Amino acid sequence: MARKNPYRGVLKPLEVGRGSPEVSLILIYDIEDDRLRTRASEICLDYGLERIQFSAFFGKLNRNRRQELALRLQREIGGGSARVRMVPVCEDDLRDMWVLEQYRVDADELKAAAEGGRPALRILKGDG
């Protein structure tokens, strides 16, 4: 007779350092409905992801948190029209990443400025 698993349905705690490693990822989405799009961005922020574009986020999550995030987004979107991509990025690729950031305001501030009708673009001046 098979032994019954006492941890069935319950996550067994792991020793420190024994969980799945965190992986850098980029999450992007295209969601038509304003309410769903706002909710998706709030969920991404809840998981500690950093907004890098209006509908793009970057951060590090372990496998369980990535699956949990994917399921939460899927449940929130439900039958709505959406395209969501979660792309893992290895550390070698991050070292080769090229970034150009000319704005002093982040995406959230740009969005708020656009909704308020005031200009918010402030270009950084080079040292040349």
Secondary structure, DSSP 8 states (H G I E B T S, - for coil): -----TTTTS-----TT-S---EEEEEEEEESSHHHHHHHHHHHHHTT-EEEETTEEEEEE-HHHHHHHHHHHHHHHTTS-EEEEEEEE-HHHHHT------BSS-HHHHHHHHHHT-----B-----
